[in-house]
Amino acid sequence: MTDPELTEDTLTQVFSDLLRPGLTVAIGDGAGALAPHALAALSTAARDVSSLRLVLGWLPGAADGLDPDAFADVVVLMPSGGARQMLRSPAARFVPARLSAWPALLAGPLRPDLLITRLVQRDGLLHFGTEVSFQRALMQAGVPVRAIVSEGPSASAEPPISPEKVRVIGTCHQPPAQQHREPDPIHEALADAVLRFVPPGARLQYGPGQLGTALLRRATVPLRIDTGLLTDAVVDLDRRRLLVGQPSATYLVGTDQLYRWADGRPILRGIEYTHDLTRLSCGEPFVAVNTVVEIDPVGQVNVESIGETVIGGVGGHPDYCAAARASRGGLSIIATPSTVNGRSPLVEQLSRPASTAAHDIDLIVTESGHADLRDADWSQRRKLISELFSA
């Protein structure tokens, strides 16, 4: 790239010219979210404009530079990572919604008047880089887009972005956010217990974090990966020749190892594809492996918080559990240690409304055993779950 990099002052002026009272503004999410100086510039410009609403998706890293108090309303769809800190502001609120509902929300009551995002340029064409998420759908719906062109990988499986749908405002050399944690022995034990139920050639969805890393590293049979968030562990799976075909996801987040491996591969698609329940439940057996914050005696799941302490959002948890439950030969698996930070995830009553319904859970797996709930009635579920967590 030969264009000079945008400074915070330059961006402040650009954003000031774009914003007007009453606008709803969405910013691109994922590992390729706006750099801190761009977020600071947006906040500075927003302070001078009244009644601005900001919509945030999933931000894996700290949202340095973004001041929620500069906006009249900040809508957080996934309060984990960088977006969690936004909820400390009285201007911010969490709207609970499964990921598959995001496109409808953003086409309806949360429709933005402007999307500000980062894109990657290759051979004179613009592409999504480390995420597609909800952004392609907004472009196709005619939402005006202002893009900062950045260096980095492009793993989009979708066509290049039409120049008519986006206006480039400059360049930025901020790399994608990096995030990775090595699994602990408990996650390795859980992975081994789960993998007993995953047949060769299955499509596997895994949640972010240490358990997902352990699952892919310890797999011994060929697997297809059909998930929301793709992490470094897929590189190891591929090196061991156990990755079948190209993986599918809507976000990449990891280290340079993942970004180098994914560059140029057709991996990323929009949420309306990656979280489509009909597509997921058809074809090869679909196995979803997710964890919990709390689970109640019949198997209702909370993945959002412990009491008032927010940990995450609804995300794709209910989408993938429901799709796996409906998949012939598939399984909806909840994998959790029997104790987490000295407390059991089994509680008499969830401290939040259920994120995922009990009837969308097939198996609960801990390091000491499993409860098969597929043909259990409500009283049997109580018995099986109680016995599992008392083992």
N, C-alpha and C positions, 0 to 999 in steps of 0.2 A: 504494500500500500504506500502510495506516495503522498497522499493528502495529509496535512498536518493534523495531529491529534486534537480533539476537542478539549478545551479547558473548561473548568467549572464556570468561569465568568461568561465564556461564549455560550455554553449551554443554558445558563440562566437567562440570557437574552433571547435565545431561541425559544425556550419554554414560555417566557413572558409573552412573546408574540403569538404563541399558540393558544394559551389559556384564556378563558373568559368565564364570568360568573355562571354557576349552575352546571358546568360540564362534569361528566363522569369520565375519569381517566383510568385505564388499565395499563399495567406495566408487565412486560414479559417476565416469566418466572423461570424456575429451574436453575441449573448451574450457570446458565448464561444470562442471568438477570443483570440489570443495569449496574455498572460500576459505582462505587461509593461517591465519586465526584459528580456523577450524573444524578444520583439520588439526592445529593445535597443541592444541586442546581434546581431540580424539580421542586424540592421543598422551599427553597428561597423564592422561586417564582410563584408558588402556590400561596405564600403568605400575603401577597398583594392582591389576590383574587378571592372574592367571597364565594361561599357555597360550593366549593369543589368537593367532589366525591372521588376517592381513590379505591380501586379494586385490586386486591392482592391474591395471587394464587399460592403456589408452593415455593418458598425461598429456602433452600438448604443451608445457606450461609447467613451470617449476620447481615442485617440490612443497614450497614453503616452509612450514615449520611441522610437516611430517610427520617424525617421528623413528622410523626403522625399529627402532631398538634398544629401543623401548617394547613391541615385540611379540615373541612367541616364534618366529613364522614369518611372513615376508613373501614371498608368491608374486607374482612379476612376470611377466605374460604378454606385455608389450610393452616391452622395456627401451630405449626411446628417450625423448627429451625429459626430463620430470621424473622418470620412473620409473628412468632409467639411474643416477641418483645413489644410489638405494636399494641397488644391488648392492654398494656399498662396505661395507655392514654385514654382519657374519657371520650376522645373522638373516635375510638376504634371499637369494633364489634365483630364477633364471630358469627357467621351465618352457616349453620350446619347443613351440609349437602354432600351426598356421595359424589365421587368424581364424575360418574356418568351423567349426572345432572348439571354439571357446570356449563356445557354448551347451551342448554335450554335456558338456564338462568342468565347467561351472558347474552342471549338473544332476546330476553324478555326484560324482567324488572331490573336487572343489573347491566343492561346493554350499555357499553361505554360509547362515548362520543369520539374517543381517541385512544389508540394503542401506541405505546412507546416501547420499543423493544430493541434487541440486538440481533443482527444477522451476520452471516458469513458470506464472503464473496469468493467465488471460484470461476475462473475463465470468463470474467465479466458478468456472471449471473449470481443472483442472490439466493441463498438457501438458509433454512433453519440449521442451527449448529448442534447444540447439545439437548434440545427439546423442541417439540412441536406444541404439546399441551393443547390449550384452547385457542392458540393464536391463528392457525390457518382458518378455522371456522369464522373468526372475527373478520379476517381479510375478505373471505368469500361473501360475508354478509354486508360488505361495503363500509365497514368501520374504517375511517382514515387511519393510516399507519405512518409513524415517523420512526425511522430506524437508524441506529448507530451501527456501522459496519465494523466488525471485530475480527481479529485473527483467532484461529482455533479450529477444531475439527468440525466437519459437517457429516452427520450420520443420518440425514433425512432420507426416508424412502419415498418422499413425495416430489412432484415436479418442482423445478425452480420457480421462484416467486415472480409473478408477472410485474414488470416495472410500473404498470399502471396502478397497482394496488399499494405501492409504498413509495414514500419519499425519503431518500437518505439525507440525513442532516450532518453527517461527519463520520469520523473514524475513532476507534478506541482500541488500545492494545492490552486491555485487561483480560487475563486468561480466565477460563471457566473456573468456578469454585471447585475446590478439592475437598473430598470427604471420604474417610475410610477408617474403620476400626477393626482390628484383628479379633476373631472370636475367642472367647474364653472356653475352658474345658466343658462348662455346662452347655454351651451352644453346640459344641462338637458331639456331646452325648445326645442332645436333643435331635441333632441332624441325623445321627445314626438311627435313632428310634423312628424318625419320620420316613427315612429313605426305604425302610422295609415295606412301606405301603405304596411306593412310587414305581409303576411298571416301566419297563424299557420302552422308549419312544413316546412316553407321555409328554404332553405340554405342561410345563411347570411354571407356576407363578409363585414368586417369593417376595416377601416384604423387605424393606430396606433394613440394614443393620447387620449385626454379627451373626444372627441365625442364618440369614440368607447367604452370607459368605461361606459359612460352614456347610450348608446344604450343597452348594455347587462344588466346593472343593472335595467333599467326601463322597460325592456321587460316583457310582461304579458302573452305571448303565447309560446308554445314549439317551439324551433328553432334548426336547425342543423347549425353548424358553419363550414364553408368551406372558409378559409381565408389564407393570406400569413403569418401574424404575430399574434400569439396568446398571449393574455395578461391576467393579473390578473382577469379581469372582468368575464372570463369564469368560474372561481371557484364559484362566486356568482350565476351565472346562473345554475350551476350544483346543488348547495345547495338548490336552490328553485325548483329543479326537472323540470326545463324547458329546459335542454340540452338534445337533442335527439341524441343518439348514441355517437360515439367518434368524437371529432372535428378533422379537418384536417388543417395542416399548414406546413410551411417549416421552420419557426423560432418561438422560444419562447423568450419573453423578458418581465420581470416583477420583482417581488420580490420573497423572499423565499416562500411565500404562493403559488405562481404559480408553482415554481420549485418542491416543495414537492407534490403538487397535481398531477402534470404531470408525476412524476417519475414512470416509468414502464408502462405507457399508450402508446399504439400504435398511435401516433399523427403525427409525423413528416415524411415528404417525400420530395423528391427532387423537384426542381422548374419545371422540365419537367412534373411532375404530378400535383402539386398544381396550376400551372398557365396555364394548358392546356385548351385552349379555347373550344375545342370540348367536353371534359369531363364536363367542368363547365356549358356549355349551355344546356346539356342534363339532364334528370331526373327531380327531384323536382324543383319547381320554384327557380331561383337563383336571390337573391337581393343583389346588390353591393351598399354599402354606403360609399362614399368618399367625401373629401372636396377639396378646391381649394386655390390657392394663388391669381389668377386672373381668371376672366371669361369675355369673350367679348360679344357684343350684340347679337350674334347668338348662343352662347353657347360653343365656343371653350374654352378649359381649359389650364391654365398654373399652374403646381404644383412645378416648379423648382426655381423660383427666382422673386424678385421684382427688375427690372432693373439689375444691376450688383451684387446685394446682393443675393448670393446663399442660398437657404433655404433647398432644397432637390433635389432628382433626379426623373427621370421618374417612376422608380419602377414598381409596378404592377398595377398602376392606369389605364392605357389604356387596359390592359389585362382584368381586372375585369369589367370595364365599357362595353367593347365590348361583353364579354360573357353574362353579364346580359341583355344587349339589345337584344341578340339573344335567350335568354331563354324564352320558352313559359310560360307565367304567371309570369316571372321575371321582375325586374326593375333595371335600372341603375340610381341611385339617387346621385345627388350632394347636400350636406347639408353644408350650410355656414351661419354664421351670416351676417346680412345686412351691418354691419360695423365691421371691424377688426382693432384694434389700431387706431381708428378714421378715417379710410378710407374705402371706399366701395370696395369690390372685383370686382365690375363691372367696367370695363375700356373700353374705345373706341377701343383701340388696345393693344393686349398682348405685354408685354415688352420682351418676349422670344417666340420662335417658340412654337406652340401648343403641349402640352404633350398628350392631349386626344382630339380626333376629336369631333366636335359638334354633329355629327349624332350618336354618341354612348352615348348620354345623354338623358334619358327619362324624369326625373323630376329634377327641382331645388327647394330645400326647404330652406326657411329661418324661423326665429322665427315668422315672420308675415304672412306667407302664402307659396304658392307653385305655380310653373309654370309647367304645363303639356305639354311637347313638343312632345309627341309621334306622333301625327298626324299633327303637324304644319309645314307649309312651311317656307321658309326663312323669308319672311316679317312677318308672324305670330309669328315666334320665337322672332324677334326683339321686337314686341309689347308686348308679354307675359313677356319677361325678363325685359324690361324697366318698365313695370307696377309693377312687383314684387319688384324691388329694389327701386322704388319710393313710395311704400306703407308706 
